[in-house]
Amino acid sequence: MLDSNAEAASTRAAYDDVAELYTEFVKDKLAVMPFDRAMLGVFAELVGVEDSGVVADIGCGPGRITEYLTSLGIDAFGVDLSPEMIRIARQTYPKLRFDEGSMDNLALDDDSLAGIVAWYSIIHLPPERVPEVLTEFHRVLAPEGHALLGFFATDASDVVEAFDHKVIRAYRWSPRRLTELLRTAGFLTIAQLVREPEPGERFQQGCLLAVKDR
């Protein structure tokens, strides 16, 4: 088993290698994903109440979700492990902020964010590392801050399954299992969406919307 530093290095290198291709592949996907836009819209409405603060798009890739949140009136910035992804994001959206960083050790103060979006960015973490990342999310979120997680789902209860993602190995999560980990980290899940795969997708797709509860 690789240690966490080696795992991060492998994921960084894999996304650096495909950054341009990946950017082109996902460029217009949100426009044809109404359920994804709906969950992002609900999240934006909740964190945008009374201009409650800044949102971090963790694992932002080429910045498309960061830009979409900004279009909804959210003060958002992106963080990604891959320098190439950050380069592309800065080039594509020069008015927005993008930082290179790791989700398990965010360069952010305690209680400093109104919200976190982790849109298919926990999928490459080995299951045993997910609790520490959720704890880090909890640390940087303000009280009653919101977190939105997007992930590949499985309808088998309490299951985590590895699969051959096109970039690097990834994991499918049971929403119930992920909800339990969120609860242990101090979150209350307030909404869940699982949709069937669209043409070209292999698996069910899941979203969990949670609030920092303690």
N, C-alpha and C positions, 0 to 999 in steps of 0.2 A: 504494500500500500504506500502511495506517495504521501509525504508530509504536506502540510497545508501550503508551505512556500513553493514546493515543487508542483503541487496541483495548480496554484495560481499562475506559476510561470508557464505551465503547459496550456492553460486556458488563454492566457495573454498572447502567447505565440500563435495559437490556433486562430484567434480572431484577428491578430495583426496580418496573418497570411491571407485571410479572405475578406479583409475590410472593404475593399472596393466592390467586390462581387456581392457581399452581403448587403451593402448599402443600396445597390441597384435592385436587389431582390425584394427588400422590404419597403422601398421608397413610397409606393402608392397603396400599400396593403390596408392601411387604416381607413381609407376612403370606402372600402368594400367590406368593412367589418363593423356592422351596426351594433352588435352586442359589446364589442370592445369599446367603441365610442361611448356607448351608454354608461358603462362602468366608470370610464375615465371622467365622463360628465358628472356623474353623481359624486365622485370623489372631489372634483373641482368645486362643485357647489358647496360641499361640506367644509372644505378647507378655505374657501373664499369668503366665508361669512365674516363680515366686518374686517376684511383685509387682515386675516389672522396671522399671516407670516409667510415664510419662505418654504418651498417644497423642493426636495431633492429627488431627481430621477436617477435611481441607483442602477448601474448597469445600462447606461443610456445609449450605448452603441453610437450610431451616427446622428443621434439627437432628435429623431422624429417625434418621440413622445414628449420630450422636453418642449419642443416647438409647439406641439399640439396643446399642451397644458397652458403655455403662454398665450396661445390664441383664445383660450377660455378665460383669460384674465388672471391667471395664476402667476405669481413671481416664482419661476422655476429655474433651476440650474441642473446640469447633468454631471454625473460621476461615472467613470468607466476605468476598468483595469487596462484596457488596450490603448497604447499611445496612438496607434493608427486610427482607431475609432474616434479618439478625441481630436486628432488632427482634422479628420473629415467633418466632424460636427462643428468645429470652430470655423472651418472654411465655408461650410454650407449655411450656418446661422451665425454670422460674425457679431451680431448684437447680443447674443446670449452667452452665458457663462458655462464653461465645461472644464472640469478638473479631472486629472488622472488620480485614481485612488482605488482602494480596496474596500469592499463592503463589510469586511470583518474588523476593520480598523479605520473608521471614518475620521478625517481631520476636521471634526466639527465639535462644538461645545455641547455639553449636556443640555437637554431641553431646548434646543435651538431651532427646531424645525416644526412647522405646522403640519407637514405631511411628508410621506415617503411613497414613491411609486417604485416597485421592483418588478418591472414588466418582463417576465421570462428571464430574469437575471439570477434567480436562485437555482435554476434548473441544473447547472453544472456542478453545484456543490455536493460532495458526498453527504448522504443523509445525516451522518454523525456531526457534521459541521453546521447544519442549519440552525440548531438551537443557539449557538454562540452568535450567529449573524442576526437572528431575531432579537437577541438580547442587546446587540449593538444598535439595532434600529430603535429599540425601546429607549436606550440611553439618550439618543440624540433628539427624539421626539419630545415636544412640549406636552404637558398634561392635556389629555383629551385630543392629542394629535392623531391623525389618521394614517394608516398604511394600506396600500393596495398592492396585492401580489397577483401576478399573472403566471400561469404555469401549465404544463402538460398534465392532464388529469387521468386517473384511472377510477373506474366505478367499483373496484374491489376494496372493501372496507379495510382501513389501516395498512394499506400496502404502499410500498415505495419500490418502483421497478426501474432498473437501469435500461437504457436503450441506445442504439447507435445513431445519435444525432449527427447531422451532416458536417458539423464543425468539430465537435469533440463530445465524448460521452456525456449523456445527460440522464435525468431521472424524471419519471412520472410519479405524481403524488396523489394519494387519496386525500380529497378535501377534508375528510374527518381527521386524518392523521395530522395534517398541517394545521387545522384548527386547534387541535390539542396542544401542539407545540407553541402556537401563538398564545394560547391561554397560559401555559406555563411561563412564557416570557413576560406576561403582564398585559396581554391584549384581550379585548372582547371582540369576537367576530360578529359583525352586524349585518353582513350580506354575503351571499354566496351565489355564484353563477357557474354552471357547468353546461357547455354547449357541445353538440355533436360536431365532428370534424367537417369542415368545408372541403370541396374538391381540392385535391392536392395536399390535404392534411391527413396524417395517419391516425391521430389520437383525439380523444376528447380534450377540450381546452377549458381550463378553470380559472376563476378569479375569486379571491377572498378580500373583502373590505373589513378592516379591523380598526378599533380605536384603542389608544393607550388607556388602560383601565386602572392602573395603580402604579 
